[in-house]
Amino acid sequence: MYIIGVTGGIGTGKSTATEYMRSKGYGYIDADQIGRNLTAEGQPLLEIIGKEFGCVQRTGNLGNKLVLDRVALADIVFNDKKAKDRFDSIVHAEIIKIIDAKLEEYKEKYRLGLFDSNVILDAPLLFESGINEKCDVIIVITCDINKRITRVGKRDGLSSDKLQDRIRNQLDDEIKVNLADYVVNNSGTEEELYEQLDHILDTMKKPLKKRVDKHGVYL
């Protein structure tokens, strides 16, 4: 069983790539979704975030439900690298705990013969958070900047300037590419994206001999 880390900057089409891989029966762990769950209404982590950034409000008749103002938080963390680093340090530790638990679930199912595939670990901040250390293989999705601007503008309504601010606050694409095992350029059509992914996935049909547990079972 391979643990495949997939990452890429905003607007590169990472979700399209992971959806295609999932269609092949791969397991899936979404670090972003875990983060959203941890910062959903009423979650304990909001107390800490509110004290640090002031982007949390109390709602309900008794004012006892905490709600994160995600727009206000984004304006802070994507325009201030130090603030982003503080936010990431608060949330990443909790995300990693949940990822570890989910990986153990997949490994146990694999050992029991209930799961026989690879697992995608989808994390935009794969390297920044250290999650890359949990992966056997890392795929980085890249894309032409103009296409990224168009995609994100349609999807999120972000202006070119705001997108550029977010890109500047992410790890440089060149660094990600140098750290990757495989690089997929998603500047073309979906068919071209799928062809690149198929080529990569075809190289993963044999289990990794370097990762064997005490029972002799591939991890």
MIDOSE-1310 file (N, C-alpha, C; in nm, 2 decimals, decimal comma, always signed):
residues 219
myii	+0,08/-0,12/+0,00/+0,00/+0,00/+0,00/+0,09/+0,12/+0,00; +0,07/+0,21/-0,10/+0,14/+0,33/-0,11/+0,06/+0,44/-0,04; +0,13/+0,53/+0,03/+0,07/+0,65/+0,08/+0,12/+0,76/-0,01; +0,02/+0,82/-0,09/+0,06/+0,91/-0,20/+0,02/+1,05/-0,16
gvtg	+0,12/+1,13/-0,13/+0,10/+1,27/-0,10/+0,08/+1,35/-0,22; -0,04/+1,43/-0,23/-0,07/+1,51/-0,34/-0,08/+1,65/-0,29; -0,01/+1,74/-0,36/-0,01/+1,88/-0,32/+0,00/+1,97/-0,44; -0,03/+2,10/-0,43/-0,02/+2,19/-0,53/-0,08/+2,33/-0,49
gigt	-0,03/+2,43/-0,55/-0,08/+2,56/-0,51/-0,23/+2,59/-0,55; -0,28/+2,70/-0,50/-0,42/+2,73/-0,53/-0,44/+2,74/-0,68; -0,55/+2,68/-0,73/-0,59/+2,69/-0,87/-0,51/+2,60/-0,96; -0,43/+2,51/-0,91/-0,36/+2,42/-1,00/-0,44/+2,30/-1,05
gkst	-0,56/+2,28/-0,98/-0,64/+2,17/-1,02/-0,62/+2,04/-0,95; -0,57/+2,06/-0,83/-0,54/+1,94/-0,74/-0,66/+1,86/-0,71; -0,78/+1,92/-0,69/-0,90/+1,85/-0,66/-0,94/+1,76/-0,78; -0,92/+1,81/-0,91/-0,95/+1,73/-1,02/-0,86/+1,61/-1,03
atey	-0,74/+1,63/-1,00/-0,64/+1,52/-1,00/-0,68/+1,41/-0,89; -0,71/+1,46/-0,77/-0,74/+1,36/-0,67/-0,87/+1,29/-0,69; -0,97/+1,36/-0,75/-1,09/+1,29/-0,78/-1,07/+1,18/-0,88; -0,99/+1,20/-0,98/-0,96/+1,10/-1,08/-0,89/+0,98/-1,01
mrsk	-0,80/+1,00/-0,92/-0,73/+0,89/-0,85/-0,83/+0,82/-0,76; -0,92/+0,89/-0,70/-1,02/+0,83/-0,61/-1,11/+0,74/-0,70; -1,14/+0,77/-0,82/-1,22/+0,69/-0,91/-1,17/+0,56/-0,93; -1,04/+0,54/-0,91/-0,97/+0,41/-0,92/-0,98/+0,32/-0,80
gygy	-1,05/+0,37/-0,70/-1,07/+0,30/-0,57/-0,97/+0,33/-0,47; -0,89/+0,43/-0,48/-0,79/+0,47/-0,38/-0,86/+0,52/-0,26; -0,79/+0,50/-0,14/-0,84/+0,56/-0,02/-0,81/+0,71/-0,03; -0,87/+0,79/+0,06/-0,86/+0,93/+0,05/-0,86/+1,00/+0,19
idad	-0,76/+1,08/+0,21/-0,76/+1,17/+0,33/-0,74/+1,31/+0,29; -0,83/+1,40/+0,33/-0,83/+1,54/+0,29/-0,79/+1,63/+0,40; -0,67/+1,67/+0,41/-0,62/+1,76/+0,52/-0,70/+1,89/+0,53; -0,73/+1,94/+0,41/-0,81/+2,07/+0,42/-0,95/+2,05/+0,48
qigr	-1,01/+1,94/+0,45/-1,15/+1,91/+0,51/-1,14/+1,89/+0,66; -1,03/+1,82/+0,70/-1,01/+1,80/+0,84/-0,99/+1,93/+0,91; -0,92/+2,02/+0,85/-0,90/+2,16/+0,90/-1,04/+2,23/+0,91; -1,12/+2,22/+0,81/-1,25/+2,28/+0,81/-1,34/+2,23/+0,92
nlta	-1,33/+2,10/+0,94/-1,41/+2,03/+1,05/-1,36/+2,08/+1,18; -1,23/+2,10/+1,20/-1,18/+2,14/+1,33/-1,22/+2,29/+1,36; -1,24/+2,36/+1,25/-1,28/+2,51/+1,27/-1,43/+2,53/+1,25; -1,51/+2,43/+1,24/-1,65/+2,44/+1,22/-1,72/+2,50/+1,35
egqp	-1,84/+2,54/+1,33/-1,92/+2,61/+1,44/-1,91/+2,52/+1,57; -1,88/+2,59/+1,68/-1,88/+2,52/+1,81/-1,76/+2,44/+1,84; -1,66/+2,43/+1,75/-1,54/+2,35/+1,78/-1,45/+2,41/+1,89; -1,39/+2,34/+1,98/-1,31/+2,39/+2,09/-1,19/+2,47/+2,04
llei	-1,14/+2,44/+1,92/-1,02/+2,51/+1,87/-1,05/+2,65/+1,84; -1,18/+2,69/+1,82/-1,21/+2,83/+1,79/-1,18/+2,92/+1,91; -1,18/+2,87/+2,03/-1,15/+2,95/+2,15/-1,00/+3,00/+2,13; -0,91/+2,92/+2,09/-0,77/+2,95/+2,08/-0,76/+3,05/+1,96
igke	-0,82/+3,02/+1,85/-0,81/+3,10/+1,73/-0,87/+3,24/+1,76; -0,98/+3,25/+1,83/-1,04/+3,38/+1,86/-0,95/+3,46/+1,95; -0,88/+3,40/+2,04/-0,79/+3,48/+2,13/-0,67/+3,53/+2,05; -0,63/+3,46/+1,95/-0,51/+3,49/+1,88/-0,54/+3,59/+1,76
fgcv	-0,65/+3,57/+1,70/-0,68/+3,65/+1,58/-0,81/+3,74/+1,58; -0,89/+3,71/+1,68/-1,01/+3,79/+1,69/-1,11/+3,78/+1,58; -1,12/+3,66/+1,51/-1,20/+3,64/+1,40/-1,32/+3,54/+1,43; -1,35/+3,53/+1,56/-1,45/+3,44/+1,61/-1,56/+3,52/+1,68
qrtg	-1,69/+3,48/+1,64/-1,80/+3,54/+1,70/-1,89/+3,44/+1,78; -1,96/+3,49/+1,87/-2,06/+3,41/+1,95/-2,20/+3,43/+1,89; -2,27/+3,32/+1,87/-2,40/+3,33/+1,81/-2,50/+3,25/+1,90; -2,63/+3,24/+1,85/-2,73/+3,17/+1,93/-2,79/+3,26/+2,04
nlgn	-2,90/+3,22/+2,09/-2,98/+3,29/+2,19/-2,89/+3,32/+2,31; -2,81/+3,22/+2,35/-2,73/+3,24/+2,47/-2,59/+3,29/+2,44; -2,56/+3,30/+2,31/-2,43/+3,34/+2,27/-2,32/+3,24/+2,30; -2,36/+3,12/+2,30/-2,27/+3,01/+2,34/-2,21/+2,93/+2,23
klvl	-2,24/+2,97/+2,10/-2,18/+2,90/+1,99/-2,08/+2,98/+1,92; -1,96/+2,93/+1,91/-1,85/+3,00/+1,85/-1,85/+2,98/+1,70; -1,84/+3,08/+1,62/-1,84/+3,07/+1,47/-1,72/+3,15/+1,42; -1,64/+3,09/+1,33/-1,52/+3,15/+1,27/-1,56/+3,23/+1,15
drva	-1,52/+3,36/+1,15/-1,53/+3,45/+1,03/-1,42/+3,41/+0,93; -1,44/+3,32/+0,84/-1,34/+3,27/+0,75/-1,28/+3,38/+0,66; -1,37/+3,47/+0,62/-1,33/+3,58/+0,53/-1,23/+3,67/+0,60; -1,26/+3,71/+0,72/-1,18/+3,80/+0,80/-1,05/+3,73/+0,83
ladi	-1,05/+3,60/+0,86/-0,93/+3,53/+0,89/-0,84/+3,52/+0,77; -0,90/+3,49/+0,65/-0,82/+3,48/+0,53/-0,75/+3,62/+0,50; -0,82/+3,73/+0,52/-0,76/+3,86/+0,50/-0,64/+3,88/+0,59; -0,64/+3,82/+0,71/-0,53/+3,83/+0,80/-0,41/+3,74/+0,76
vfnd	-0,44/+3,61/+0,74/-0,33/+3,52/+0,73/-0,27/+3,52/+0,59; -0,35/+3,56/+0,49/-0,29/+3,56/+0,35/-0,22/+3,70/+0,32; -0,22/+3,79/+0,42/-0,15/+3,91/+0,40/-0,04/+3,93/+0,50; -0,02/+3,83/+0,58/+0,08/+3,85/+0,69/+0,14/+3,71/+0,71
kkak	+0,26/+3,69/+0,67/+0,32/+3,55/+0,68/+0,33/+3,51/+0,82; +0,37/+3,60/+0,91/+0,38/+3,56/+1,05/+0,25/+3,51/+1,11; +0,14/+3,58/+1,07/+0,01/+3,55/+1,12/-0,03/+3,41/+1,06; +0,00/+3,39/+0,94/-0,03/+3,26/+0,87/+0,05/+3,15/+0,94
drfd	+0,18/+3,17/+0,98/+0,26/+3,07/+1,04/+0,20/+3,04/+1,18; +0,15/+3,14/+1,25/+0,09/+3,12/+1,38/-0,04/+3,04/+1,37; -0,12/+3,07/+1,27/-0,24/+3,00/+1,25/-0,21/+2,85/+1,22; -0,12/+2,83/+1,13/-0,09/+2,69/+1,09/-0,03/+2,61/+1,20
sivh	+0,04/+2,67/+1,29/+0,10/+2,60/+1,40/-0,01/+2,56/+1,50; -0,12/+2,64/+1,51/-0,23/+2,60/+1,60/-0,31/+2,49/+1,54; -0,33/+2,49/+1,41/-0,42/+2,39/+1,35/-0,35/+2,26/+1,31; -0,23/+2,27/+1,26/-0,16/+2,16/+1,20/-0,14/+2,04/+1,30
aeii	-0,11/+2,07/+1,42/-0,09/+1,96/+1,52/-0,22/+1,88/+1,53; -0,33/+1,94/+1,53/-0,46/+1,87/+1,55/-0,49/+1,79/+1,42; -0,46/+1,86/+1,30/-0,48/+1,79/+1,18/-0,40/+1,66/+1,17; -0,27/+1,67/+1,21/-0,18/+1,56/+1,20/-0,23/+1,44/+1,29
kiid	-0,28/+1,47/+1,40/-0,34/+1,37/+1,49/-0,45/+1,29/+1,42; -0,54/+1,36/+1,35/-0,65/+1,29/+1,28/-0,60/+1,21/+1,16; -0,50/+1,27/+1,09/-0,44/+1,20/+0,98/-0,38/+1,07/+1,02; -0,30/+1,07/+1,13/-0,24/+0,95/+1,18/-0,34/+0,85/+1,21
akle	-0,45/+0,89/+1,27/-0,56/+0,79/+1,31/-0,62/+0,73/+1,18; -0,64/+0,81/+1,08/-0,70/+0,76/+0,96/-0,61/+0,67/+0,88; -0,48/+0,70/+0,88/-0,38/+0,62/+0,82/-0,38/+0,48/+0,89; -0,38/+0,48/+1,02/-0,38/+0,35/+1,09/-0,51/+0,27/+1,06
eyke	-0,62/+0,34/+1,04/-0,74/+0,26/+1,00/-0,72/+0,20/+0,86; -0,66/+0,27/+0,77/-0,64/+0,21/+0,64/-0,54/+0,09/+0,65; -0,43/+0,11/+0,72/-0,33/+0,01/+0,74/-0,39/-0,12/+0,80; -0,48/-0,10/+0,90/-0,54/-0,22/+0,96/-0,63/-0,29/+0,87
kyrl	-0,71/-0,21/+0,79/-0,80/-0,28/+0,69/-0,71/-0,35/+0,58; -0,60/-0,29/+0,55/-0,51/-0,36/+0,45/-0,46/-0,49/+0,51; -0,42/-0,49/+0,63/-0,37/-0,61/+0,70/-0,47/-0,72/+0,70; -0,60/-0,68/+0,72/-0,71/-0,77/+0,73/-0,77/-0,81/+0,60
glfd	-0,71/-0,76/+0,49/-0,76/-0,79/+0,36/-0,89/-0,72/+0,32; -0,93/-0,61/+0,40/-1,05/-0,54/+0,37/-1,03/-0,42/+0,28; -0,90/-0,39/+0,25/-0,87/-0,28/+0,16/-0,75/-0,32/+0,09; -0,75/-0,30/-0,05/-0,64/-0,35/-0,13/-0,60/-0,24/-0,24
snvi	-0,56/-0,12/-0,19/-0,53/-0,02/-0,28/-0,43/+0,08/-0,22; -0,41/+0,19/-0,28/-0,33/+0,30/-0,22/-0,41/+0,40/-0,16; -0,35/+0,49/-0,08/-0,42/+0,60/-0,01/-0,36/+0,73/-0,05; -0,45/+0,82/-0,09/-0,41/+0,96/-0,13/-0,42/+1,04/+0,00
ldap	-0,31/+1,12/+0,02/-0,31/+1,21/+0,13/-0,30/+1,35/+0,07; -0,42/+1,41/+0,06/-0,44/+1,54/-0,01/-0,41/+1,66/+0,09; -0,30/+1,73/+0,07/-0,26/+1,84/+0,16/-0,20/+1,95/+0,09; -0,26/+2,07/+0,08/-0,20/+2,18/+0,01/-0,07/+2,22/+0,08
llfe	-0,07/+2,21/+0,22/+0,05/+2,24/+0,29/+0,13/+2,12/+0,33; +0,15/+2,03/+0,24/+0,21/+1,90/+0,26/+0,35/+1,91/+0,32; +0,43/+2,00/+0,26/+0,57/+2,02/+0,30/+0,58/+2,11/+0,42; +0,50/+2,22/+0,42/+0,50/+2,31/+0,53/+0,47/+2,25/+0,66
sgin	+0,37/+2,15/+0,66/+0,33/+2,09/+0,78/+0,41/+1,97/+0,83; +0,50/+1,92/+0,74/+0,57/+1,80/+0,77/+0,50/+1,67/+0,74; +0,38/+1,69/+0,68/+0,30/+1,57/+0,64/+0,37/+1,48/+0,54; +0,45/+1,55/+0,46/+0,53/+1,47/+0,35/+0,61/+1,36/+0,41
ekcd	+0,65/+1,37/+0,54/+0,72/+1,26/+0,60/+0,64/+1,13/+0,61; +0,51/+1,14/+0,60/+0,42/+1,02/+0,62/+0,40/+0,95/+0,48; +0,45/+1,01/+0,37/+0,42/+0,96/+0,24/+0,53/+0,88/+0,18; +0,49/+0,78/+0,10/+0,59/+0,70/+0,02/+0,63/+0,77/-0,11
viiv	+0,53/+0,84/-0,17/+0,54/+0,90/-0,30/+0,47/+1,04/-0,29; +0,53/+1,14/-0,35/+0,48/+1,27/-0,35/+0,46/+1,32/-0,50; +0,33/+1,36/-0,53/+0,30/+1,42/-0,66/+0,27/+1,57/-0,64; +0,33/+1,65/-0,71/+0,30/+1,79/-0,71/+0,23/+1,83/-0,84
itcd	+0,12/+1,90/-0,82/+0,04/+1,95/-0,94/+0,08/+2,09/-0,96; +0,12/+2,13/-1,09/+0,15/+2,26/-1,12/+0,06/+2,31/-1,24; +0,06/+2,44/-1,26/-0,02/+2,49/-1,37/+0,02/+2,63/-1,40; +0,00/+2,67/-1,53/+0,03/+2,81/-1,57/-0,04/+2,91/-1,49
inkr	+0,02/+3,02/-1,45/-0,04/+3,12/-1,36/-0,16/+3,18/-1,41; -0,17/+3,20/-1,54/-0,29/+3,27/-1,60/-0,41/+3,17/-1,59; -0,39/+3,04/-1,61/-0,50/+2,95/-1,59/-0,54/+2,94/-1,45; -0,45/+2,95/-1,36/-0,48/+2,95/-1,21/-0,57/+3,07/-1,18
itrv	-0,53/+3,19/-1,23/-0,61/+3,31/-1,20/-0,75/+3,29/-1,25; -0,76/+3,24/-1,38/-0,90/+3,22/-1,43/-0,98/+3,12/-1,35; -0,92/+3,01/-1,31/-0,99/+2,91/-1,24/-1,04/+2,96/-1,10; -0,95/+3,02/-1,03/-0,99/+3,07/-0,90/-1,08/+3,18/-0,90
gkrd	-1,07/+3,27/-1,01/-1,17/+3,38/-1,02/-1,31/+3,32/-1,04; -1,32/+3,22/-1,12/-1,45/+3,16/-1,15/-1,51/+3,09/-1,03; -1,42/+3,02/-0,96/-1,46/+2,94/-0,84/-1,48/+3,02/-0,72; -1,39/+3,11/-0,68/-1,40/+3,18/-0,55/-1,42/+3,32/-0,57
glss	-1,42/+3,38/-0,69/-1,44/+3,52/-0,71/-1,32/+3,60/-0,66; -1,21/+3,54/-0,65/-1,09/+3,62/-0,61/-1,03/+3,70/-0,72; -0,99/+3,82/-0,69/-0,92/+3,90/-0,79/-0,78/+3,85/-0,82; -0,72/+3,89/-0,93/-0,58/+3,85/-0,96/-0,49/+3,89/-0,84
dklq	-0,51/+4,01/-0,79/-0,42/+4,06/-0,68/-0,43/+3,98/-0,56; -0,55/+3,94/-0,52/-0,57/+3,86/-0,40/-0,51/+3,72/-0,42; -0,53/+3,66/-0,54/-0,47/+3,53/-0,57/-0,32/+3,54/-0,56; -0,26/+3,65/-0,61/-0,11/+3,66/-0,61/-0,07/+3,67/-0,46
drir	-0,15/+3,74/-0,38/-0,11/+3,75/-0,23/-0,11/+3,61/-0,17; -0,21/+3,53/-0,21/-0,21/+3,39/-0,15/-0,10/+3,30/-0,20; -0,07/+3,32/-0,33/+0,04/+3,24/-0,38/+0,18/+3,28/-0,31; +0,19/+3,41/-0,29/+0,32/+3,46/-0,22/+0,33/+3,40/-0,08
nqld	+0,22/+3,37/-0,02/+0,22/+3,32/+0,12/+0,22/+3,16/+0,12; +0,23/+3,10/+0,01/+0,25/+2,96/+0,00/+0,40/+2,92/-0,04; +0,44/+2,80/-0,01/+0,57/+2,76/-0,04/+0,59/+2,77/-0,20; +0,71/+2,82/-0,24/+0,73/+2,84/-0,38/+0,72/+2,71/-0,46
deik	+0,66/+2,72/-0,57/+0,63/+2,61/-0,66/+0,76/+2,54/-0,69; +0,87/+2,61/-0,72/+1,00/+2,55/-0,75/+1,05/+2,46/-0,64; +1,03/+2,50/-0,52/+1,07/+2,42/-0,40/+0,99/+2,29/-0,40; +0,86/+2,30/-0,42/+0,78/+2,18/-0,42/+0,82/+2,09/-0,53
vnla	+0,84/+2,14/-0,65/+0,88/+2,06/-0,76/+1,01/+1,98/-0,73; +1,11/+2,05/-0,67/+1,24/+1,99/-0,63/+1,22/+1,88/-0,53; +1,12/+1,89/-0,44/+1,10/+1,79/-0,34/+1,01/+1,68/-0,38; +0,95/+1,69/-0,50/+0,85/+1,59/-0,54/+0,92/+1,47/-0,61
dyvv	+0,84/+1,35/-0,60/+0,88/+1,24/-0,68/+0,83/+1,25/-0,82; +0,71/+1,31/-0,84/+0,65/+1,32/-0,97/+0,59/+1,46/-0,98; +0,60/+1,52/-1,10/+0,54/+1,65/-1,12/+0,44/+1,64/-1,23; +0,32/+1,69/-1,21/+0,21/+1,69/-1,31/+0,18/+1,83/-1,35
nnsg	+0,19/+1,86/-1,48/+0,16/+1,99/-1,53/+0,01/+1,99/-1,58; -0,07/+2,06/-1,51/-0,22/+2,06/-1,54/-0,26/+2,19/-1,61; -0,18/+2,24/-1,71/-0,21/+2,36/-1,78/-0,29/+2,32/-1,91; -0,31/+2,20/-1,94/-0,38/+2,15/-2,06/-0,52/+2,11/-2,03
teee	-0,56/+2,01/-2,10/-0,70/+1,95/-2,09/-0,70/+1,85/-1,98; -0,82/+1,81/-1,94/-0,84/+1,71/-1,84/-0,78/+1,58/-1,89; -0,80/+1,55/-2,02/-0,75/+1,42/-2,07/-0,60/+1,42/-2,06; -0,53/+1,53/-2,08/-0,39/+1,53/-2,07/-0,35/+1,51/-1,92
lyeq	-0,43/+1,57/-1,83/-0,40/+1,55/-1,69/-0,41/+1,40/-1,66; -0,52/+1,34/-1,70/-0,54/+1,20/-1,67/-0,43/+1,11/-1,73; -0,38/+1,14/-1,85/-0,27/+1,06/-1,91/-0,15/+1,07/-1,82; -0,12/+1,19/-1,77/+0,00/+1,20/-1,69/-0,02/+1,12/-1,56
ldhi	-0,13/+1,13/-1,50/-0,16/+1,05/-1,37/-0,15/+0,90/-1,40; -0,21/+0,86/-1,51/-0,21/+0,71/-1,54/-0,07/+0,66/-1,55; +0,02/+0,74/-1,62/+0,16/+0,70/-1,63/+0,22/+0,69/-1,49; +0,20/+0,78/-1,40/+0,26/+0,78/-1,27/+0,20/+0,66/-1,19
ldtm	+0,07/+0,64/-1,20/+0,01/+0,53/-1,12/+0,05/+0,39/-1,17; +0,08/+0,38/-1,30/+0,12/+0,25/-1,35/+0,26/+0,21/-1,29; +0,33/+0,31/-1,24/+0,46/+0,28/-1,18/+0,45/+0,23/-1,04; +0,33/+0,24/-0,98/+0,30/+0,20/-0,84/+0,23/+0,07/-0,82
kkpl	+0,24/-0,02/-0,92/+0,17/-0,14/-0,91/+0,24/-0,25/-0,82; +0,37/-0,23/-0,80/+0,44/-0,32/-0,71/+0,45/-0,25/-0,57; +0,43/-0,33/-0,47/+0,44/-0,28/-0,33/+0,58/-0,23/-0,30; +0,59/-0,14/-0,21/+0,73/-0,09/-0,17/+0,79/-0,18/-0,07
kkrv	+0,90/-0,24/-0,10/+0,96/-0,34/-0,01/+1,03/-0,27/+0,11; +1,05/-0,14/+0,10/+1,12/-0,07/+0,21/+1,03/-0,05/+0,33; +0,90/-0,07/+0,32/+0,81/-0,05/+0,43/+0,73/-0,17/+0,46; +0,78/-0,25/+0,55/+0,72/-0,38/+0,59/+0,70/-0,38/+0,74
dkhg	+0,59/-0,42/+0,79/+0,57/-0,42/+0,94/+0,62/-0,54/+1,00; +0,61/-0,56/+1,13/+0,66/-0,68/+1,20/+0,60/-0,81/+1,16; +0,49/-0,80/+1,09/+0,42/-0,93/+1,04/+0,46/-0,96/+0,90; +0,55/-0,88/+0,84/+0,59/-0,90/+0,70/+0,48/-0,85/+0,60
vyl	+0,40/-0,76/+0,65/+0,29/-0,71/+0,56/+0,33/-0,57/+0,51; +0,32/-0,54/+0,38/+0,35/-0,42/+0,33/+0,26/-0,31/+0,38; +0,32/-0,20/+0,42/+0,24/-0,08/+0,47/+0,20/+0,01/+0,36
